[in-house]
Amino acid sequence: EAGVTQSPTHLIKTRGQQATLRCSPISGHTSVYWYQQALGLGLQFLLWYDEGEERNRGNFPPRFSGRQFPNYSSELNVNALELEDSALYLCASSFGNRGLKNIQYFGAGTRLSVL
Amino acid sequence: RKEVEQDPGPFNVPEGATVAFNCTYSNSASQSFFWYRQDCRKEPKLLMSVYSSGNEDGRFTAQLNRASQYISLLIRDSKLSDSATYLCAVDDMDTGRRALTFGSGTRLQVQP
């Protein structure tokens, strides 16, 4: 069974541009989470989508946004890129509110470099 | 104070050694706890969920101490392949957040 898949693997952008990252959850999972892991730092929660709705967001500016599609895949958009947005962006999926324990499984990530 | 704290290490241990990591959390209402393993520049991989009664999976044992608000991970008979960063994660289900709050990780280096 396929795990969480993310694309692209690497993304190089320049300051001020927009980046779009994509994630497909494990089959049967309805929740998708986005995390940012900057070099040398821990994972920081960005966004949570469940059943097509944004359920919660972390302490990030509004230029970080996304959506979840009817097939539960998700997109993360980062507008007006800044140098400090360079990081590994990880997507995770789970059974969401239907799961007693929120066990999250991660994709391999998209490494975003902002020049 | 950080919500989830871990000793960053590194822990340098010889093969065959037993090593233990602790992770403290600040929200006494936290419900679910996990240990993940992360290899360099890779995604975190779920190692174990931590249950209130504690649980064991082969060489790995996880414990939860609610009174002192910490979870622990014990690795017995360390292998070279255990070298990685170990992340603890806490899920605050009661707040409805459903996000995992991660510690910054403890680096383990197992040496021959």
Interface residues (C-beta under 8 A of the other chain):
Chain A: S31 Y33 Y35 L41 G42 L43 F45 W48 D50 R55 N56 G58 L88 L90 A92 G96 N97 K101 N102 I103 Q104 Y105 F106 G107 A108 G109 R111
Chain B: S32 F34 R41 K42 E43 P44 K45 L46 S49 L87 D91 M93 G96 R97 R98 A99 L100 T101 F102 G103 S104 G105
